[in-house]
């Protein structure tokens, strides 16, 4: 496993108990875990159901549950609730993202737990902050549709969700930011507090720039595919690829200096001298005839040659990559942006895969993986013994599915 070598991680010694599933809640715990916290994921007897999702959900559990321990308990039994309450008594933070009312029915809501542990910080990840919508069931795609993001992403009349779980992931990150603020406040007051993060409000924050555009200009924002670009050249171009197959490349020229460099690099002296294209705003107004001309001229070039030319000139460019291509990205590999984990479930359980680390460095180093995503109930014996349970009580409290998971062969050496 990969860990920074320069001193302690910021949240070493912090204990987080999470009751989470899907993406939003687990993201919050992953961030805190990557920063050094001991994160204990409490799972039902059958485990977090995202362990076994198919399709685009297949990556949820292994990505967002690294650097955590798994404690499998049946919270619908008095013994399971008693054990988890003993655990929470030792915790600094509780994190949850179940539908409203679920935690209260279990006696695990903020008010009940704060009465036991006044220093406890309790972070809830919901669809909506308290208000007229808070009774609704929300998903990332739901709030993208109602929050203007799908409108901005798709073509007119064809709303389209973003290509990843943007609100779930960012909502979990904002939950973690709220926890950090509450920890700082606790140092001053000695008291914990409740933190709330929500999908809908997160989405509104994402589209706030377009809301502000309307406030400033009085003109509604157009969907991104038909927006009025602030730059003369800021587009995807179809060019030549390997074996004469067509490829696409994104090219940008966002200043007058870059326009001069662009024309010089490609030998477009006639365009550089054209008074109609002298400034960026001139080029924006000329896009109707300029872009078709550039598509024709650039279309005869190879993508690799254009990439090299733009890189040498210091101009913005990008190949059109697919997510799985990035597992072999030379920059990510060279900078330590990817790390190995052992997969915990399914047919590939125990096999090694690459995961993506948080996009920050501390002291010049990436925050690594100390623990692979845990198997169901992998840490029952360790955690329950520390709470004073005898081995026979641990066995009684540990669900059969967790006992089977624990008996599976460990990852190959």
N, C-alpha and C positions, 0 to 999 in steps of 0.2 A: 504494500500500500504506500501511497505517496503522501507525505506530510511536510509542511514547511519546517525548516530546521532552525529558524531564528526565534528562540524563546517560545513562550506559551501562546496558544491561540486565545483570542480575545474573550471567548465565553467558556473557557475551561472552568469546570466547577459549577456551571449552571445546569440545573436539571429541568428538562422539559418533558411533560407527559402529554402526548397527543392522542386525540380520538378523531382520526381523519381518514378520508378516502378520496378517490379520484385524483385531482391535481391541485386545487387551490390550497387546502389545508396542508397536504404533504409538502408543497413548495415552501411554505413558511417554516416547517420543521427542518427541511433540507438546508435552508439558508442558515438557520441557527446551528444546525449540526455541523455544517461545513466550517462555521466560525468557532467550533470547539465545544459547543454544548453537548451534554449527554441527552440525547433525545430518545425517549421510550415510546414506541408505537404500541398502543393497546388495541388488540385486534379481537374480533368475535371468534367463536370456536371454529368457524369455517374459514377465517382469514379475511383480509381486505379483498373484496371481490375483484378489484382491479389487478390482482395477481394473475388472473386468468382471462383478461379481455383479449379480443382478437382485433385485427385490423389496426386502425390508427391508435387504438387504446393499448396495443401490446407493449408499448414502451413506457406507459405511465408508471407502473410499480417500480421497475428497476431503475428508472431515471430519478424519480422524486423521493426515494426512500433509502438512499445511501446514508451512511454515517448515523444509523439509527439501530436501536435494539427492538426486538419484538417480544411482547408479552401477550400471550393469548389467554383470555379469560371470558367466562360467560357472565356478563354483567346483569343478566336477568335472574341470577341466583343471589341469595343473601351473601353467600361465601365469596362470590366473585366481586360484588360491590364492596364488601368489607376489605378485600385485598387491595382493590384499586384505591379506596379511600386512604388506606395506610400508605400507599405509594404517593398519592397526591400530598399527603402531609409532609413529605420530604422534598416536594417540588418547588421550583421558583415560578414556573410557567405551566399553564394548561392551555392547550390549543385544540379547537374543535371546528368541524365544518358540516355538522349534520343539520337536518331541517329544523326550523324553530320548534321548540317544545320537546325535542328528543332528549336533550341532556337534563332538562328539568324533571321529566318522568323518571329518570334514573337517579335523581338526587345529585346530579353532577353539574348543575347550573352555577353561575357565578355567585349568586347570593348565598347558596348553601355552602359552597366551598370557601368563600371568603370568611364566613363565620368560623370555620375551622382553622383557616390559615390567612390572617389579615394581610400578610406580605405577598400573597399569591397574585400573579398577573395572569389574567384570563383573556385569551384572544379568540374571538369568534369570527369565522369566515362565512358570510351568508350571500344570498342573492341580492338583497337590498338592505340598506341601512333602515332603521325604524321609520315607518311612514306608510302612506297609502298602499304601496306595492309590497310591503314586507310579507304578506301572506302568500304571495305567488311563488311557484316553483321556478327557479331560474337555472339556466345553463349558459355556458359561454356563448353559444350561438343565439340563444334567446336575447341576451342583452346586446349582442352585436346588431341584431335586427332592430330592436327598439331604441337603441342608443346611437344610431346614425353611422356606426362604423361600417356595417354591411353596405349601406347606401354609398358611402364614400369609396369603398373598395371595388364594387362592381361597376359595370357599365350602366348607363341610364336605363331604368326599367328592369334591371337584372341584379338585385342586391346579392352580394357575395360575401360570405364570412372570410375573415383573414385565414391564412394558411397554417395557423397554429393556435394553441389555446391561450391567446394573448391575455384575456381577462383573468382566467384561472391563475396563470403564472404570475402576472403582475399583482393580482389581488393577494396572493400568498406573500409576495415580496412586500407589499404595503402592510400586511399583517405583521411581518417580521420587523419592519421599520417602526410600527406602533409599539411592538414589544420592546424594542431598543429604547424608545422614548420613555416608556413606562418604567423600565429598569433604571434609567437615569433619574426619573422623578422619585423612585423608591429610595434611592441613595440619599435624597434630601428629606423625605417625609417618613420613611420606614413603612409606608403603606403601598399595597398593590392596588391595581385597578383593572377595569375591563377595557379591552381594546376591541374595536369592531372594524372589519374590512368587508367590502361588498363588491360583487361583480358589476352591478349596474353603475355604481358610482365610479368604479375604476374605468369602465368604458367611457363614461362622460368625461373623465380626465383625459382620456386618449383623444377624444374629438374636440377638446376644448379650443384648440388652435383654430378650428374651422368655425366654432361658435364666435370666437373673438374676431375672426375675419369679418363676419357679418356685422358684429357690433361696430367695427372700425369703418367698414366700407359701405354697409347697407346692402351688399350684394351677397346672396347665398352662395356657399361653396358648391362647385360642381364636383361630381364623382371624379376620383383620381384619373381614370382613363380619359376623361374629357376636360380636365381642368385646364385653366389658362396657366401654363407653366411660367414661373418667374425667370426661367433661363431659356436662352435661345436654342441651345442644344442640350437635351436631357432626355435621351430616348434609347430604346432598344433598336438595333440595326441588324438586318439579316445580311450575312456576309458568307465568304467561302470557308469551309471547314476542311477536315481531313478527307482525303479521297474524293475531293470535289463535292462533298455533301454540304448542304447549307448548315450554317451555325448562326447563333445569335450572340450579340455582345452589347452590353450597355456602355454608352459613351456620353460624356458630359463635358460641356464647356461653359463655365459659370462666371467668367469675368472677361474683361476686355484683354487683359494680359494673356489669359488662356486662349482666347480666340486667335491672337497673333501667333502663339506657339502652335496651335492646331493647324493653322493655314501654312505656316512655315514647314512643319513636319510632313505634311501631305502634299506640299507643292501647290497649294490653292492660292497662288498669288492674285488671281483675278478676284477672288472673294475677299481677300484681305484689303484690297484697294477699292472695294465697292462701297461708296458712301452710304448706300442704303443699309449696310451692315456694320456701321462704325461702332455703335455701342450695343450693350446687351439688350437694352429695351428696343433698339432698332431691330435686332435679330429676333426678338420675341414677336414684334409686329410683322416680321417677314416669314414667320414659320410656315405659312401656307405654301409658299413657293420654295423656301430654302430647304426644308426637310426633304421633299421629294428629290431635289437636286442632290443633296448629300447622300440619300439612300442609293441613288444611281451610281454616284462616284465611289462610295465606300463599299458597295456590294461586290466589287471585283477583287477586293483585298481578302486575304486569309485572316481569320480571327486571331490566330497566334501572332501574325505580323502586326496587326493593329494593337494587340495587347502590349507587345514589346515597344512599339513606337510610342504609345501613350505613357507607358511606364518610364521610358527614357526622357520624355518631355515633361514628366511630372503632372500629367493630366489624369483626371478621374476616369476610371473604366472598371468594368467587371464582367467576367464570364457569367453565363447563366448556369448556375450550379444547382444540382439536385441535392437534397439533404444527405443522402448516403454517400455522395461524392466527397463530402467534408470529412468523412472518416479517414481520408487519405490526404487531406489538405496539408501541404508542406509547412505553412505557417503555424497551424494548430499543433502539428507534430513537433516542430522545432521549439515552440514556446511553452510546451507542456499544457496545452489547453484540453487535452484528452487524457483520460486515465483508465486503467483497467479495473473492472469489477467482475465478480463471479455472479452469474445469473442464479436467482434463488428458486425459480419455479419452472414447470413445464418440461418439455422434451429436452431443452438445452440447459437444464439446471446443472450448475457446477461448471459450465463452460465460461470462458472469459470473453468479455465484450468491452468495447470502448465506451466510456461515458464522457459527457461534457461537463467541465468544471465551471464554477462561478466565474464570470468575466471580470475579475478584479485580481490585483496582486496586493499583498501586504508585505512590506519590507522587501519588495522586489520578487516575491515568490507567490506562486499560485496556491490556493487552498485545495488540498488534496483529499483523497478518499482514505479514511482511517478504517472504515467498515464497509464491506459490500452490503447491498440490500439484504436484510435478514430473512431467513426462512421463518415460516410461521411458528411462533412460540420458541424461537431459538434461545431466548434468554430467560425463559421462565424459571429455570432452576437457579440461575445466578441472582435474579432480582427478588424472587420470593424468599430465597434463603436469607438474603440481606434484610428482609422485613421480619425475619424470625420464624419462618415456616419450616417445619421439619420435612425431611425428604418424602415421607409418606403423604404429607399434606400438599406438597408441591405436585406430586403425581396425581392426587385427587383433584386438584384445581386445574391441572393442565388438560385441555380438551384432547380427545383422541386424535383429531387431525393434526394437532401440533406435535403430539408424541410421534406420529408417523413421519412428519416432516423432519423432526430432529434426528430420527434414525436413518434418514437418507445419507448416502455416501457424501463425504465432503468433497469440495472442489479438487480436481486432479492436480497433483504437484507439477 
